[in-house]
Amino acid sequence: MFILMVVIFVLGYAAIALEHPLKIDKAATALLIGSLTWIAYIMGAADIFNSGVSRAWNEFLALNPTMNNAEGMISFISHHEIVYHLGEISEILFFLLGAMTIVEIVDQHEGFKIITDKITTTNKVKLLWVISILTFFMSAVLDNLTTTIVMIALLRKLIDDKQTRWFFASMVVLAANAGGAWSPIGDVTTIMLWIGGQITAVQIMLMVFLPSFVTLLVPVIILSFLMKGEITRPKLSEHDQKEFTSPFERKLLLIMGVGGLLFVPVFKSITHLPPYMGMLLSLGIIWVTTELLHKYKEDNDKRRLSVISILKKVDVPTVLFFLGILSAVASLQSAGQLGLLAGWLDQVTNNNIYIIDTAIGLLSSIVDNVPLVAGAMGMYEIAEVGHYATDGVFWELLAFTAGTGGSILIIGSAAGVAAMGMEKIDFIWYLKRITLLALIGYFAGIVTYWLQATFLHFH
């Protein structure tokens, strides 16, 4: 059963990677492997625990020596491990649900229009810098997936030519992934590390901002020498020009939405409660505000702008995907497979954290970075001091590499997949024109981090 758990996970992972050819949604596969790995775990509990590889069981048994029997093993998995891991997973899921809902509320109230209306330049190089830097900072506040969706919707209003738009959309992916890596609320993997206690909000911003910015800056500078000319703007239809909200409502919801998201790290540091509580508090305040705003509006407008209607637009399959994949990773952590993998990695790399993190980042361009980071969190315990301590080099560099490595291939990040789906960007086109730029930026960022950590002694 110990090996069967790994087989289930690997086969499920292959199905997730081949989601488009198989035409099976990755959320469905994730939920299957999330359930099946726990079933295999509980059915093979005796053999797994007797082999001595499960650190969780060994620690539990040291405190409860009378539980070393079949009944105790089943009770340990079903009443202790599942409940413990579900608590950790739920914190991430409720945080994401709250954040996604707030962003959707701002978008439906046309709050982002305030930002997009300010962009007037038609010069390709100027627009590249404006779009890249705007995306970089927006994704630190919103998250890389949402920012990509918002920015590509903007590009459609700014650029008529498809190939030019593909270039800009690809740079949006690079910028969104780079911007999400240095912020505690900018990328799902950074959120996971922050909630898990591996990093703190201020330190991750201090240490990863510059490497992330370099990762974007290098490709933008290279492209600035290659791009020439002006862009042609498309003619907007009547529907695109139609406004559903007043300027006051747009401003209010943009300020409240961005303010609500920025409030979360402050809330955590003041109350010491989990971040999802701050996110739900922000959502509750914004929800009440919208109810009062639309109290006397016509039924059609009220329905369109109500949070209940907006909740239907929130990407629930993505949340279920995270639930399934994080559950599967939790079972492998509890049973001991991840501990064995960590030992093997340390041996092969001679415990070189830079090689381990760089490899995880490169791997995240092929496979989803969420389970990779979840796996690393399960493989390595938070230490008291050293590279694996809270805000240690290993965790900070992991946040950077897992966040930015996905840009190397268009399928390597949620932002890339969204751009690919919205703009129908060709995989081979991206590979030929963007992959090398992303790789150069990725390694430039790693070198920047190493120089910071080694010579500037920021720690």
Secondary structure, 3 states (H helix, E strand, C coil): CHHHHHHHHHHHHHHHHCHHHHCCCHHHHHHHHHHHHHHHHHHCHHHHHHCCCCHHHHHHHHHCHHHCCHHHHHHHHHHHHHHHHHHHHHHHHHHHHHHHHHHHHHHHCCCCHHHHCCCCCCEHHHHHHHHHHHHHHHHHHCCHHHHHHHHHHHHHHHCCCHHHHHHHHHHHHHHHHHHHHCCCCCCHHHHHHHHHCCCCHHHHHHHHHHHHHHHHHHHHHHHHHHCCCECCCCCCCHHHHCCCCCHHHHHHHHHHHHHHHHHHHHHHHHHCCCHHHHHHHHHHHHHHHHHHHCCCCCHHHHHHHCHHHHHCCCCHHHHHHHHHHHHHHHHHHHHCHHHHHHHHHHHHCCCCHHHHHHHHHHHCCCCCHHHHHHHHHHHCCCECCCCCECCCHHHHHHHHHHHHHHHHCHHHCHHHHHHHHHHCCCHHHHHHHCHHHHHHHHHHHHHHHHHHHHHHCCC
